[in-house]
Amino acid sequence: MKLILTAAVDNLGVAGDIVEVKDGYGRNLLLPRGLAIPATRGAVKQIEGIKRAQEARAIRDLDHAHEVRKQLDELRGVTVKVRTSEKGKIFGSVKPEDIAQAVSAAGGPKLDKRAIELPKTLIKSTGSYQVIVKLHNDISGKVNFEVVSA
């Protein structure tokens, strides 16, 4: 039975791997627990597309992380536009994906939203802020941005 893993399974593989297992193991353990899905042509194409997108966003090695950090340090004019009240209070809060989109719109590198670390207190008003971007195990970059009313 050919399956696509949706989670890491010991001695078998990690999420996104296409594996060949015995019918009983797949039918009685992997599928009912949601650890795998049947490997149809459509599902295989979808997994390949997801993997390509992840590779495009991923930081390849230490040198690439240094390059991205340098680009972030040189980046100016990053603005996040949000809806606000008359007093400057934001409806909702600024999310990591908003910051990632603003960085790429300002000409910076494409960032993974999961790599952006927001401060403990949520960003709920207009002004200037700084967040840390985890690029590699040992390397972090900083992004300065401004939250403005749309």
C-alpha positions as CSV (number, residue, x, y, z in Angstrom):
1,M,0.0,0.0,0.0
2,K,1.4,3.4,-1.0
3,L,0.8,6.2,1.5
4,I,1.9,9.8,2.1
5,L,2.9,10.5,5.7
6,T,1.2,13.5,7.4
7,A,3.4,13.2,10.5
8,A,6.7,11.7,11.5
9,V,6.5,8.0,12.1
10,D,9.4,6.1,13.8
11,N,11.4,3.9,11.5
12,L,9.3,5.0,8.5
13,G,9.8,8.6,7.6
14,V,8.7,12.2,8.2
15,A,5.7,14.3,7.0
16,G,5.5,14.5,3.2
17,D,7.4,11.2,2.5
18,I,5.8,8.7,0.2
19,V,6.2,5.2,1.7
20,E,5.3,1.7,0.7
21,V,3.9,-0.3,3.7
22,K,2.0,-3.6,4.2
23,D,-1.8,-3.3,3.7
24,G,-2.6,-4.2,7.3
25,Y,-0.2,-1.7,8.8
26,G,-1.5,1.1,6.7
27,R,-5.2,0.2,7.0
28,N,-5.2,-0.5,10.8
29,L,-2.6,1.9,12.2
30,L,-1.5,4.7,9.9
31,L,-4.8,5.7,8.3
32,P,-7.1,5.6,11.3
33,R,-4.7,7.6,13.4
34,G,-4.3,10.3,10.7
35,L,-0.6,9.6,10.3
36,A,-1.0,9.1,6.6
37,I,-3.2,9.6,3.6
38,P,-3.6,7.4,0.5
39,A,-1.1,8.3,-2.3
40,T,-3.3,9.3,-5.2
41,R,-1.9,11.2,-8.2
42,G,-3.5,14.4,-7.0
43,A,-2.2,14.1,-3.5
44,V,1.4,13.4,-4.7
45,K,1.3,16.5,-6.9
46,Q,0.0,18.5,-4.0
47,I,2.8,17.3,-1.7
48,E,5.4,18.1,-4.4
49,G,4.0,21.6,-4.7
50,I,4.2,22.1,-0.9
51,K,7.8,20.8,-0.8
52,R,8.8,23.2,-3.6
53,A,7.3,26.1,-1.8
54,Q,9.1,25.2,1.5
55,E,12.4,24.9,-0.3
56,A,12.0,28.3,-1.8
57,R,11.4,29.9,1.6
58,A,14.0,27.8,3.5
59,I,17.4,29.2,4.5
60,R,19.8,26.8,2.8
61,D,22.9,27.1,5.0
62,L,24.9,29.4,7.3
63,D,26.3,31.6,4.5
64,H,22.8,32.1,3.1
65,A,21.5,33.0,6.6
66,H,24.3,35.7,6.8
67,E,23.2,37.1,3.4
68,V,19.6,37.3,4.5
69,R,20.6,39.0,7.7
70,K,22.6,41.6,5.8
71,Q,19.6,42.2,3.5
72,L,17.4,42.7,6.6
73,D,19.9,45.1,8.2
74,E,20.0,47.3,5.1
75,L,16.2,47.2,4.5
76,R,14.4,50.6,5.0
77,G,10.9,51.7,4.6
78,V,9.0,48.6,5.8
79,T,5.4,49.6,6.6
80,V,2.5,47.5,7.7
81,K,-0.8,49.1,6.8
82,V,-3.8,48.3,9.0
83,R,-7.3,49.5,9.8
84,T,-7.4,51.7,12.8
85,S,-9.8,53.7,14.9
86,E,-9.6,57.5,15.1
87,K,-7.3,57.3,18.2
88,G,-4.8,55.0,16.4
89,K,-5.8,51.8,17.9
90,I,-5.7,48.8,15.6
91,F,-8.7,46.5,14.9
92,G,-7.1,43.2,15.9
93,S,-3.3,43.0,16.0
94,V,-0.3,42.8,13.6
95,K,0.5,39.1,12.7
96,P,3.8,37.6,11.6
97,E,2.4,37.1,8.1
98,D,1.6,40.8,7.8
99,I,5.2,41.6,8.6
100,A,6.5,39.0,6.1
101,Q,4.4,40.5,3.4
102,A,5.5,44.0,4.2
103,V,9.2,43.0,4.1
104,S,8.8,41.4,0.7
105,A,6.8,44.4,-0.5
106,A,9.7,46.7,0.6
107,G,12.1,44.7,-1.5
108,G,13.5,42.5,1.2
109,P,13.9,38.7,1.1
110,K,10.9,36.3,1.4
111,L,10.6,35.3,5.1
112,D,8.8,32.4,6.6
113,K,6.1,33.7,9.0
114,R,7.0,31.0,11.5
115,A,10.5,32.5,11.8
116,I,9.2,35.9,13.0
117,E,9.1,36.3,16.7
118,L,6.7,38.9,17.9
119,P,7.1,40.6,21.3
120,K,5.1,39.2,24.3
121,T,2.8,42.2,24.2
122,L,0.9,42.1,20.9
123,I,1.2,45.0,18.5
124,K,-2.1,46.8,18.8
125,S,-1.3,50.5,18.0
126,T,0.4,52.5,15.3
127,G,4.1,53.3,15.7
128,S,7.6,52.0,15.1
129,Y,8.5,48.4,16.2
130,Q,11.3,45.9,15.9
131,V,10.9,42.1,15.6
132,I,13.5,39.3,15.6
133,V,13.6,36.8,12.7
134,K,15.1,33.4,13.5
135,L,17.1,32.7,10.3
136,H,19.3,29.7,11.5
137,N,20.0,28.0,14.8
138,D,22.8,30.5,15.6
139,I,21.7,33.5,13.5
140,S,18.9,36.0,14.1
141,G,18.1,39.1,12.2
142,K,16.1,42.2,13.2
143,V,13.4,43.9,11.2
144,N,12.4,47.5,11.9
145,F,9.0,48.4,10.7
146,E,6.3,51.0,11.1
147,V,2.6,50.3,11.6
148,V,0.5,52.9,9.8
149,S,-3.2,53.5,9.3
150,A,-4.5,52.4,5.9
